[in-house]
Amino acid sequence: MGKDHKVAIITSVIIICLLLLSILAVYTMFNPKGSKSRQIDVEVSEEVINSIISEITSSSFVSSAKFEKNETILKFFIDVKSDSKESDIKALSNIIIDKLKKEVTTSYDIEIYVNGDLEICPMIGYHSKKALEFTWVLNKGDKE
């Protein structure tokens, strides 16, 4: 084997390695490990959700309530009447937490969206799966 053959083989090996590294780089760019959707193995039964919605809507100050779930978040949408009190609205979060199993509240984030003809609406309640209680954000309006 001549010197030219050795250079050609070494050059070919280097080109193949660079090609493999570039393919790997493009693959990881389009499929990062952090972007895989997180599947939660804990199921929330429809019966429990219906029970929560039923109890929420039975409150005298609630007009309607609905539920949506995505992969990692349980969302409750609640419409309240104009005579609602902030403390009563926030107490609805206790109904949700009390009715859900601990394994659900520690697996899913929970969001409550409250709308109504009130100065404090819209209100948003957020419960992280790692939190002990809800955090609330209220509309404080344009008070001067």
DSSP file with accessible surface (Angstrom, degrees, kcal/mol):
  #  RESIDUE AA STRUCTURE BP1 BP2  ACC     N-H-->O    O-->H-N    N-H-->O    O-->H-N    TCO  KAPPA ALPHA  PHI   PSI    X-CA   Y-CA   Z-CA
    1    1 A M              0   0  161      0, 0.0     2,-0.1     0, 0.0     0, 0.0   0.000 360.0 360.0 360.0 132.4    0.0    0.0    0.0
    2    2 A G     >  -     0   0   37      1,-0.1     4,-1.6     4,-0.0     3,-0.2  -0.241 360.0-104.1 -88.4 173.8    1.3    3.3   -1.0
    3    3 A K  H  > S+     0   0  171      1,-0.2     4,-2.0     2,-0.2     5,-0.2   0.869 119.5  56.7 -64.6 -35.2    1.4    6.6    0.8
    4    4 A D  H  > S+     0   0  137      1,-0.2     4,-2.2     2,-0.2    -1,-0.2   0.867 104.7  52.4 -65.3 -37.1   -1.5    7.9   -1.4
    5    5 A H  H  > S+     0   0  117      2,-0.2     4,-2.5     1,-0.2    -1,-0.2   0.893 108.1  50.7 -66.2 -40.8   -3.7    5.0   -0.4
    6    6 A K  H  X S+     0   0  124     -4,-1.6     4,-2.7     2,-0.2     5,-0.2   0.921 111.3  48.1 -62.5 -43.1   -3.1    5.7    3.4
    7    7 A V  H  X S+     0   0   78     -4,-2.0     4,-2.8     1,-0.2     5,-0.2   0.919 112.0  49.9 -64.3 -40.9   -4.0    9.3    3.0
    8    8 A A  H  X S+     0   0   51     -4,-2.2     4,-2.5     2,-0.2    -2,-0.2   0.915 112.4  46.9 -65.1 -41.3   -7.1    8.5    1.0
    9    9 A I  H  X S+     0   0   86     -4,-2.5     4,-2.5     2,-0.2    -2,-0.2   0.940 114.1  46.7 -66.7 -45.2   -8.2    5.9    3.7
   10   10 A I  H  X S+     0   0  102     -4,-2.7     4,-2.5     1,-0.2    -2,-0.2   0.929 113.6  49.1 -63.4 -43.5   -7.6    8.4    6.5
   11   11 A T  H  X S+     0   0   67     -4,-2.8     4,-2.6    -5,-0.2    -1,-0.2   0.920 111.3  50.0 -62.2 -41.8   -9.4   11.1    4.7
   12   12 A S  H  X S+     0   0   64     -4,-2.5     4,-2.5    -5,-0.2    -2,-0.2   0.914 110.5  49.2 -63.4 -43.3  -12.4    8.8    4.0
   13   13 A V  H  X S+     0   0   80     -4,-2.5     4,-2.6     2,-0.2    -1,-0.2   0.921 111.9  48.9 -63.2 -42.6  -12.6    7.8    7.6
   14   14 A I  H  X S+     0   0   92     -4,-2.5     4,-2.7     2,-0.2     5,-0.2   0.932 111.9  48.7 -64.0 -43.0  -12.5   11.4    8.8
   15   15 A I  H  X S+     0   0  102     -4,-2.6     4,-2.5     2,-0.2    -2,-0.2   0.922 111.7  49.2 -63.5 -41.9  -15.2   12.4    6.3
   16   16 A I  H  X S+     0   0   97     -4,-2.5     4,-2.6     2,-0.2    -2,-0.2   0.929 111.7  49.3 -64.0 -42.3  -17.4    9.5    7.4
   17   17 A C  H  X S+     0   0   67     -4,-2.6     4,-2.5     1,-0.2    -2,-0.2   0.924 112.1  47.9 -63.1 -44.7  -16.9   10.5   11.1
   18   18 A L  H  X S+     0   0  107     -4,-2.7     4,-2.4     2,-0.2    -1,-0.2   0.896 111.3  51.2 -63.0 -38.8  -17.8   14.1   10.3
   19   19 A L  H  X S+     0   0  101     -4,-2.5     4,-2.3    -5,-0.2    -2,-0.2   0.932 111.0  47.6 -63.4 -45.0  -20.8   13.0    8.3
   20   20 A L  H  X S+     0   0  109     -4,-2.6     4,-2.5     1,-0.2    -2,-0.2   0.910 112.2  49.8 -63.3 -41.6  -22.0   10.8   11.2
   21   21 A L  H  X S+     0   0  109     -4,-2.5     4,-2.5     2,-0.2    -1,-0.2   0.901 110.6  49.6 -65.3 -38.3  -21.5   13.6   13.7
   22   22 A S  H  X S+     0   0   59     -4,-2.4     4,-2.4     2,-0.2    -2,-0.2   0.901 110.6  50.0 -68.9 -37.4  -23.4   16.0   11.6
   23   23 A I  H  X S+     0   0   99     -4,-2.3     4,-2.5     2,-0.2    -2,-0.2   0.934 112.1  48.2 -63.1 -44.0  -26.3   13.5   11.2
   24   24 A L  H  X S+     0   0  100     -4,-2.5     4,-2.6     2,-0.2     5,-0.2   0.914 111.0  51.1 -62.4 -41.0  -26.3   13.1   15.0
   25   25 A A  H  X S+     0   0   56     -4,-2.5     4,-1.8     2,-0.2    -2,-0.2   0.924 111.5  46.6 -64.1 -43.4  -26.3   16.9   15.5
   26   26 A V  H  X S+     0   0   74     -4,-2.4     4,-1.8     2,-0.2    -2,-0.2   0.925 112.1  51.5 -66.1 -40.9  -29.2   17.4   13.2
   27   27 A Y  H  X S+     0   0  142     -4,-2.5     4,-1.5     1,-0.2    -2,-0.2   0.942 112.1  44.8 -61.3 -47.8  -31.1   14.6   14.9
   28   28 A T  H  < S+     0   0   74     -4,-2.6    -1,-0.2     1,-0.2    -2,-0.2   0.815 108.7  58.5 -69.6 -26.4  -30.6   16.0   18.4
   29   29 A M  H  < S+     0   0  126     -4,-1.8    -1,-0.2    -5,-0.2    -2,-0.2   0.904 115.1  35.1 -67.6 -38.0  -31.5   19.5   17.2
   30   30 A F  H  < S+     0   0  147     -4,-1.8    -2,-0.2     1,-0.2    -1,-0.2   0.611 127.1  38.6 -92.3 -11.7  -34.9   18.3   16.0
   31   31 A N  S  < S+     0   0   81     -4,-1.5    -1,-0.2    -5,-0.2    -2,-0.1  -0.440  75.5 178.4-134.5  62.8  -35.5   15.7   18.8
   32   32 A P    >   -     0   0   56      0, 0.0     3,-1.1     0, 0.0     4,-0.3  -0.354  34.8-126.4 -67.4 149.0  -34.2   17.2   22.0
   33   33 A K  G >  S+     0   0  188      1,-0.2     3,-1.0     2,-0.2    -5,-0.0   0.850 106.4  58.0 -63.7 -34.5  -34.6   15.0   25.1
   34   34 A G  G 3  S+     0   0   81      1,-0.2    -1,-0.2     3,-0.0    -3,-0.0   0.668  97.6  61.5 -72.4 -14.6  -36.3   17.8   27.0
   35   35 A S  G <  S+     0   0   80     -3,-1.1    -1,-0.2     2,-0.1    -2,-0.2   0.499  70.4 117.1 -95.7  -0.5  -39.1   18.2   24.5
   36   36 A K  S <  S-     0   0  159     -3,-1.0     2,-0.1    -4,-0.3    -5,-0.0  -0.440  77.8-106.2 -64.8 135.3  -40.6   14.8   24.7
   37   37 A S        -     0   0   65     -2,-0.1     2,-0.7     1,-0.1    -1,-0.1  -0.441  31.5-123.7 -67.9 137.1  -44.1   15.1   26.0
   38   38 A R        -     0   0  103     -2,-0.1     2,-0.4    -3,-0.1    -1,-0.1  -0.711  23.4-155.2 -86.4 114.1  -44.4   14.0   29.6
   39   39 A Q        -     0   0  129     -2,-0.7     2,-0.5    33,-0.0    33,-0.1  -0.764   4.3-148.6 -90.4 135.7  -46.9   11.2   29.9
   40   40 A I        -     0   0   19     -2,-0.4    67,-0.0    31,-0.3    68,-0.0  -0.904   5.9-158.6-107.2 128.6  -48.5   10.9   33.3
   41   41 A D        +     0   0  154     -2,-0.5     2,-0.5     2,-0.1    -1,-0.1   0.558  66.2  97.7 -81.8  -9.5  -49.6    7.4   34.3
   42   42 A V        -     0   0   27     61,-0.1     2,-0.3    62,-0.1    -2,-0.1  -0.711  65.4-150.0 -84.4 123.8  -52.1    8.6   36.9
   43   43 A E        -     0   0  136     -2,-0.5     2,-0.6     0, 0.0    -2,-0.1  -0.692   6.4-147.0 -95.6 146.2  -55.6    8.7   35.6
   44   44 A V        -     0   0   18     -2,-0.3     2,-0.1    60,-0.1    56,-0.0  -0.959  26.2-130.5-109.5 117.3  -58.3   11.0   36.6
   45   45 A S     >  -     0   0   56     -2,-0.6     4,-2.0     1,-0.1     5,-0.2  -0.353   6.3-132.1 -73.0 147.4  -61.7    9.3   36.5
   46   46 A E  H  > S+     0   0  149      1,-0.2     4,-2.9     2,-0.2     5,-0.2   0.843 107.9  60.7 -63.8 -31.9  -64.6   10.9   34.7
   47   47 A E  H  > S+     0   0  159      2,-0.2     4,-2.0     1,-0.2    -1,-0.2   0.913 105.3  46.3 -62.6 -43.4  -66.7   10.1   37.7
   48   48 A V  H  > S+     0   0   41      2,-0.2     4,-2.4     1,-0.2    -2,-0.2   0.929 113.3  49.2 -66.1 -43.9  -64.5   12.2   40.0
   49   49 A I  H  X S+     0   0   11     -4,-2.0     4,-2.9     1,-0.2     5,-0.3   0.932 110.8  49.9 -62.3 -44.3  -64.4   15.1   37.5
   50   50 A N  H  X S+     0   0   89     -4,-2.9     4,-2.5     1,-0.2    -1,-0.2   0.887 109.9  51.7 -61.2 -37.3  -68.2   15.0   37.2
   51   51 A S  H  X S+     0   0   49     -4,-2.0     4,-2.3    -5,-0.2    -1,-0.2   0.911 111.0  47.3 -65.3 -41.8  -68.5   15.0   41.0
   52   52 A I  H  X S+     0   0    0     -4,-2.4     4,-2.7     2,-0.2     5,-0.2   0.953 113.7  46.8 -64.4 -49.2  -66.3   18.1   41.2
   53   53 A I  H  X S+     0   0   30     -4,-2.9     4,-2.8     1,-0.2     5,-0.2   0.913 112.2  51.6 -60.3 -41.4  -68.2   20.0   38.4
   54   54 A S  H  X S+     0   0   74     -4,-2.5     4,-1.2    -5,-0.3    -1,-0.2   0.925 111.9  45.4 -62.0 -45.4  -71.5   19.0   40.1
   55   55 A E  H  < S+     0   0   79     -4,-2.3     4,-0.4     2,-0.2    -1,-0.2   0.898 113.6  49.7 -67.9 -38.7  -70.4   20.3   43.5
   56   56 A I  H >< S+     0   0    0     -4,-2.7     3,-1.5     1,-0.2    -2,-0.2   0.947 111.8  47.5 -64.3 -46.8  -69.0   23.5   42.0
   57   57 A T  H 3< S+     0   0   57     -4,-2.8    -1,-0.2     1,-0.3    -2,-0.2   0.720 101.2  66.4 -70.4 -18.5  -72.1   24.3   40.0
   58   58 A S  T 3< S+     0   0   91     -4,-1.2    -1,-0.3    -5,-0.2     2,-0.2   0.638  77.5 104.6 -76.3 -11.9  -74.3   23.6   43.0
   59   59 A S  S X  S-     0   0   27     -3,-1.5     3,-1.7    -4,-0.4    -3,-0.0  -0.495  79.6-129.0 -67.1 137.6  -72.8   26.7   44.6
   60   60 A S  T 3  S+     0   0   99      1,-0.3    -1,-0.1    -2,-0.2    -3,-0.0   0.738 104.7  51.1 -64.3 -22.9  -75.3   29.5   44.5
   61   61 A F  T 3  S+     0   0   22     19,-0.1    20,-3.1    22,-0.1     2,-0.5   0.432  90.6  93.2 -96.7   2.0  -72.8   32.0   43.0
   62   62 A V  E <   -A   80   0A   7     -3,-1.7    18,-0.3    18,-0.2     3,-0.1  -0.833  45.9-176.5-101.6 129.4  -71.6   29.8   40.1
   63   63 A S  E     -     0   0A  72     16,-2.9     2,-0.3    -2,-0.5    17,-0.2   0.871  68.8 -20.1 -85.5 -45.2  -73.3   30.0   36.7
   64   64 A S  E     -A   79   0A  49     15,-1.5    15,-2.7    -8,-0.0    -1,-0.3  -0.986  53.4-162.4-159.8 162.6  -71.4   27.2   35.0
   65   65 A A  E     +A   78   0A  18     -2,-0.3     2,-0.3    13,-0.2    13,-0.2  -0.989   8.6 178.5-151.2 143.6  -68.3   25.1   35.1
   66   66 A K  E     -A   77   0A 118     11,-2.2    11,-2.7    -2,-0.3     2,-0.4  -0.946  15.3-138.4-142.5 167.9  -66.4   23.0   32.7
   67   67 A F  E     +A   76   0A  53     -2,-0.3     2,-0.3     9,-0.2     9,-0.2  -0.957  14.6 179.1-132.1 142.1  -63.3   20.9   32.6
   68   68 A E  E     -A   75   0A  89      7,-2.6     7,-3.3    -2,-0.4     2,-0.4  -0.988   8.3-163.5-137.6 149.6  -60.4   20.3   30.2
   69   69 A K  E     +A   74   0A  84     -2,-0.3     5,-0.2     5,-0.2     2,-0.2  -0.998   8.4 176.7-133.9 132.5  -57.3   18.1   30.6
   70   70 A N        -     0   0   68      3,-2.2     5,-0.0    -2,-0.4    -2,-0.0  -0.519  56.7 -71.0-114.0-163.2  -54.1   18.1   28.6
   71   71 A E  S    S+     0   0   94      1,-0.2   -31,-0.3    -2,-0.2     3,-0.1   0.836 126.0   7.0 -61.2 -35.1  -51.1   15.9   29.2
   72   72 A T  S    S+     0   0   33      1,-0.1    37,-2.3   -33,-0.1     2,-0.4   0.434 117.2  68.8-128.9  -1.7  -49.9   17.7   32.4
   73   73 A I  E     - b   0 109A  27     35,-0.2    -3,-2.2    37,-0.0     2,-0.5  -0.981  54.6-153.7-131.3 134.5  -52.6   20.2   33.4
   74   74 A L  E     -Ab  69 110A   0     35,-2.9    37,-2.9    -2,-0.4     2,-0.5  -0.921  24.5-163.4 -99.6 123.3  -56.1   19.9   34.7
   75   75 A K  E     -Ab  68 111A  49     -7,-3.3    -7,-2.6    -2,-0.5     2,-0.4  -0.941  11.1-169.5-117.7 130.8  -58.1   23.0   33.8
   76   76 A F  E     -Ab  67 112A   1     35,-2.7    37,-3.3    -2,-0.5     2,-0.5  -0.970   5.3-161.8-117.3 129.0  -61.4   24.2   35.3
   77   77 A F  E     -Ab  66 113A  56    -11,-2.7   -11,-2.2    -2,-0.4     2,-0.4  -0.959  14.6-177.5-112.7 119.2  -63.3   27.0   33.8
   78   78 A I  E     -Ab  65 114A   1     35,-3.3    37,-2.6    -2,-0.5     2,-0.5  -0.969  16.5-158.8-125.9 128.7  -65.9   28.6   36.1
   79   79 A D  E     -Ab  64 115A  69    -15,-2.7   -16,-2.9    -2,-0.4   -15,-1.5  -0.922  19.4-164.7-102.6 129.8  -68.4   31.4   35.4
   80   80 A V  E     -Ab  62 116A   6     35,-2.8    37,-0.6    -2,-0.5   -18,-0.2  -0.775  18.2-110.1-115.8 160.2  -69.6   33.2   38.5
   81   81 A K    >   -     0   0   92    -20,-3.1     3,-1.6    -2,-0.3    -1,-0.1  -0.378  34.5-105.2 -84.0 165.4  -72.5   35.5   39.2
   82   82 A S  T 3  S+     0   0   82      1,-0.3    -1,-0.1    -2,-0.1   -21,-0.1   0.667 116.2  60.1 -68.9 -15.8  -72.2   39.2   39.9
   83   83 A D  T 3  S+     0   0  117    -22,-0.1    -1,-0.3    35,-0.1     2,-0.1   0.241  79.3 127.4 -96.5  17.0  -72.9   38.8   43.6
   84   84 A S    <   -     0   0   13     -3,-1.6     2,-0.4   -23,-0.2     3,-0.0  -0.397  51.9-138.0 -75.7 148.6  -69.9   36.4   44.2
   85   85 A K     >  -     0   0  135      1,-0.1     4,-2.3    -2,-0.1     5,-0.2  -0.842  15.1-127.1-105.2 145.8  -67.4   37.1   46.9
   86   86 A E  H  > S+     0   0   65     -2,-0.4     4,-2.6     1,-0.2     5,-0.2   0.900 110.4  52.3 -56.5 -43.3  -63.6   36.6   46.3
   87   87 A S  H  > S+     0   0   79      1,-0.2     4,-1.6     2,-0.2    -1,-0.2   0.886 109.2  49.7 -64.4 -37.7  -63.3   34.3   49.4
   88   88 A D  H  > S+     0   0   64      2,-0.2     4,-0.6     1,-0.2    -1,-0.2   0.901 110.9  49.7 -66.7 -40.7  -66.2   32.1   48.1
   89   89 A I  H >< S+     0   0    0     -4,-2.3     3,-1.3     1,-0.2     4,-0.4   0.938 110.8  48.9 -63.7 -45.7  -64.6   31.8   44.7
   90   90 A K  H >< S+     0   0   66     -4,-2.6     3,-1.4     1,-0.3     4,-0.4   0.840 101.8  64.6 -63.9 -29.9  -61.2   30.9   46.1
   91   91 A A  H >X S+     0   0   42     -4,-1.6     3,-1.0     1,-0.3     4,-0.9   0.726  84.5  75.0 -67.0 -19.8  -62.9   28.3   48.3
   92   92 A L  H <X S+     0   0    3     -3,-1.3     4,-1.6    -4,-0.6     3,-0.4   0.823  84.7  65.6 -61.5 -27.8  -63.8   26.4   45.1
   93   93 A S  H <> S+     0   0    8     -3,-1.4     4,-2.6    -4,-0.4    -1,-0.3   0.857  94.4  58.7 -62.9 -31.7  -60.2   25.3   44.9
   94   94 A N  H <> S+     0   0   90     -3,-1.0     4,-2.7    -4,-0.4    -1,-0.2   0.870 101.2  54.8 -65.2 -36.2  -60.7   23.3   48.1
   95   95 A I  H  X S+     0   0   23     -4,-0.9     4,-1.8    -3,-0.4    -1,-0.2   0.939 110.8  45.9 -60.1 -45.0  -63.5   21.3   46.5
   96   96 A I  H  X S+     0   0    0     -4,-1.6     4,-1.6     1,-0.2    -2,-0.2   0.957 116.0  43.6 -64.1 -50.9  -61.1   20.4   43.7
   97   97 A I  H  < S+     0   0   46     -4,-2.6    -1,-0.2     1,-0.2    -2,-0.2   0.905 113.6  51.5 -63.7 -41.0  -58.2   19.4   45.9
   98   98 A D  H  < S+     0   0  131     -4,-2.7    -1,-0.2    -5,-0.2    -2,-0.2   0.851 112.7  44.8 -66.3 -34.3  -60.4   17.5   48.4
   99   99 A K  H  < S+     0   0   75     -4,-1.8     2,-0.3    -5,-0.2    -1,-0.2   0.731  99.9  79.2 -85.2 -23.0  -62.0   15.4   45.7
  100  100 A L  S  < S-     0   0   10     -4,-1.6   -56,-0.0    -5,-0.2     2,-0.0  -0.652  87.6-111.7 -85.9 143.3  -58.9   14.5   43.8
  101  101 A K    >>  -     0   0  140     -2,-0.3     4,-2.1     1,-0.1     3,-1.0  -0.341  26.2-114.4 -67.5 153.8  -56.6   11.8   45.1
  102  102 A K  H 3> S+     0   0  161      1,-0.3     4,-1.8     2,-0.2     5,-0.2   0.879 116.9  59.0 -58.6 -36.5  -53.2   12.9   46.4
  103  103 A E  H 34 S+     0   0  105      1,-0.2    -1,-0.3     2,-0.2     4,-0.1   0.820 107.4  47.8 -65.9 -25.3  -51.5   11.0   43.6
  104  104 A V  H X> S+     0   0    5     -3,-1.0     4,-2.4     2,-0.2     3,-1.4   0.931 110.9  48.7 -77.3 -47.2  -53.4   13.2   41.1
  105  105 A T  H 3< S+     0   0   16     -4,-2.1    -2,-0.2     1,-0.3    -1,-0.2   0.741 113.8  48.0 -67.9 -20.7  -52.6   16.5   42.8
  106  106 A T  T 3< S+     0   0   69     -4,-1.8    -1,-0.3    -5,-0.2    -2,-0.2   0.429 116.6  43.4 -96.6   0.6  -48.9   15.5   43.0
  107  107 A S  T <4 S+     0   0   25     -3,-1.4     2,-0.3     1,-0.2    -2,-0.2   0.680 112.5  46.8-110.1 -31.2  -48.8   14.5   39.3
  108  108 A Y  S  < S-     0   0    3     -4,-2.4     2,-0.3    21,-0.1   -35,-0.2  -0.875  72.3-128.9-114.7 148.7  -50.8   17.2   37.6
  109  109 A D  E     -b   73   0A  22    -37,-2.3   -35,-2.9    -2,-0.3     2,-0.4  -0.661  29.4-145.9 -82.1 150.5  -50.7   21.0   37.7
  110  110 A I  E     -bC  74 127A   0     17,-2.8    17,-3.0    -2,-0.3     2,-0.4  -0.982  14.9-172.3-125.2 132.1  -54.2   22.5   38.3
  111  111 A E  E     -bC  75 126A  29    -37,-2.9   -35,-2.7    -2,-0.4     2,-0.5  -0.975   6.2-164.0-124.1 138.8  -55.5   25.7   36.9
  112  112 A I  E     -bC  76 125A   0     13,-2.9    13,-2.8    -2,-0.4     2,-0.6  -0.990   3.7-165.5-122.3 122.1  -58.8   27.4   37.6
  113  113 A Y  E     -bC  77 124A  58    -37,-3.3   -35,-3.3    -2,-0.5     2,-0.5  -0.947   8.4-168.0-108.1 120.2  -60.0   30.2   35.3
  114  114 A V  E     +bC  78 123A   1      9,-3.1     9,-2.2    -2,-0.6     2,-0.3  -0.942   8.0 176.6-114.7 126.1  -62.8   32.3   36.8
  115  115 A N  E     +b   79   0A  79    -37,-2.6   -35,-2.8    -2,-0.5     2,-0.3  -0.928  17.6 121.0-123.4 151.7  -64.9   34.7   34.7
  116  116 A G  E    S-b   80   0A  33     -2,-0.3     2,-1.6   -37,-0.2   -35,-0.1  -0.953  70.5 -73.3 172.8 176.2  -67.8   36.9   35.6
  117  117 A D  S    S+     0   0  139    -37,-0.6     2,-0.3    -2,-0.3    -2,-0.0  -0.433  87.2 116.4 -89.3  59.8  -69.2   40.4   35.9
  118  118 A L  S >  S-     0   0   33     -2,-1.6     3,-1.1     1,-0.1    -2,-0.2  -0.926  74.3-122.6-126.3 155.5  -67.0   41.3   38.8
  119  119 A E  T 3  S+     0   0  121     -2,-0.3    22,-0.1     1,-0.2    -1,-0.1   0.810 113.4  52.3 -65.4 -30.2  -64.3   43.8   39.3
  120  120 A I  T 3  S+     0   0   30     20,-0.1    19,-2.0    18,-0.1    -1,-0.2   0.509  92.8 138.9 -86.4  -5.3  -61.9   41.1   40.3
  121  121 A C    <   +     0   0   10     -3,-1.1     2,-0.1    17,-0.2    -6,-0.1  -0.690  40.0  52.6 -93.0 145.9  -62.5   38.9   37.3
  122  122 A P  S    S+     0   0   70      0, 0.0    17,-0.6     0, 0.0     2,-0.4   0.459  75.4 177.6 -77.0 150.8  -60.9   37.3   35.5
  123  123 A M  E     -CD 114 138A   0     -9,-2.2    -9,-3.1    15,-0.2     2,-0.4  -0.928  12.5-161.2-118.2 145.5  -59.3   35.4   38.2
  124  124 A I  E     -CD 113 137A  68     13,-2.5    13,-2.6    -2,-0.4     2,-0.4  -0.994   1.5-165.9-130.8 126.9  -56.8   32.6   37.8
  125  125 A G  E     -CD 112 136A   0    -13,-2.8   -13,-2.9    -2,-0.4     2,-0.4  -0.927   9.0-169.2-108.9 135.1  -55.9   30.0   40.4
  126  126 A Y  E     -CD 111 135A  84      9,-2.9     9,-2.8    -2,-0.4     2,-0.5  -0.990  10.8-176.1-130.0 132.5  -52.8   27.9   39.9
  127  127 A H  E     -C  110   0A   8    -17,-3.0   -17,-2.8    -2,-0.4     7,-0.1  -0.952  15.8-151.1-127.8 108.4  -51.7   24.8   41.9
  128  128 A S    >   -     0   0   34     -2,-0.5     3,-1.8     5,-0.3   -19,-0.1  -0.470  28.1-116.0 -72.1 151.0  -48.4   23.3   40.9
  129  129 A K  T 3  S+     0   0   51      1,-0.3    -1,-0.1    -2,-0.1   -21,-0.1   0.725 119.5  47.9 -61.8 -17.0  -48.0   19.6   41.5
  130  130 A K  T 3  S+     0   0  178    -23,-0.1    -1,-0.3     2,-0.0     2,-0.1   0.476  95.7  96.9 -99.3  -4.1  -45.3   20.5   44.1
  131  131 A A    <   -     0   0   37     -3,-1.8     3,-0.1     1,-0.1    -4,-0.0  -0.449  62.1-149.3 -87.7 159.8  -47.4   23.2   45.9
  132  132 A L  S    S+     0   0  171      1,-0.2     2,-0.3    -2,-0.1    -1,-0.1   0.668  80.7  14.1 -95.0 -24.6  -49.4   22.8   49.0
  133  133 A E  S    S-     0   0  150     -7,-0.1    -5,-0.3    -5,-0.0    -1,-0.2  -0.934  86.4 -84.5-146.4 170.4  -52.0   25.4   48.1
  134  134 A F        -     0   0   20     -2,-0.3     2,-0.4    -7,-0.1    -7,-0.2  -0.448  28.4-144.7 -76.8 148.9  -53.3   27.5   45.2
  135  135 A T  E     -D  126   0A  91     -9,-2.8    -9,-2.9    -2,-0.1     2,-0.4  -0.953  21.0-152.6-109.8 133.0  -51.8   30.8   44.1
  136  136 A W  E     -D  125   0A  45     -2,-0.4     2,-0.5   -11,-0.2   -11,-0.2  -0.885  14.2-165.0-114.8 141.5  -54.3   33.3   42.8
  137  137 A V  E     -D  124   0A  94    -13,-2.6   -13,-2.5    -2,-0.4     2,-0.3  -0.994  17.0-168.9-120.4 124.9  -54.0   36.2   40.4
  138  138 A L  E     -D  123   0A  32     -2,-0.5     2,-0.7   -15,-0.2   -15,-0.2  -0.851  27.6-116.3-114.4 151.4  -56.8   38.7   40.4
  139  139 A N        -     0   0   69    -19,-2.0   -16,-0.0   -17,-0.6    -2,-0.0  -0.750  27.5-175.7 -81.1 116.4  -57.8   41.5   38.0
  140  140 A K    >   -     0   0  123     -2,-0.7     3,-0.7     1,-0.2    -1,-0.1   0.431  28.2-147.2 -95.4   0.4  -57.4   44.7   40.1
  141  141 A G  T 3   -     0   0   35      1,-0.2    -1,-0.2   -22,-0.1     2,-0.2  -0.106  40.0 -52.0  69.4-166.1  -58.7   46.9   37.3
  142  142 A D  T 3  S+     0   0  160      2,-0.0    -1,-0.2     0, 0.0     2,-0.1  -0.285  73.3 162.2-105.2  47.3  -57.6   50.5   36.7
  143  143 A K    <         0   0  148     -3,-0.7    -3,-0.0    -2,-0.2    -2,-0.0  -0.412 360.0 360.0 -68.1 142.2  -58.1   51.9   40.2
  144  144 A E              0   0  238     -2,-0.1    -1,-0.1     0, 0.0    -2,-0.0  -0.787 360.0 360.0-112.7 360.0  -56.3   55.1   40.8
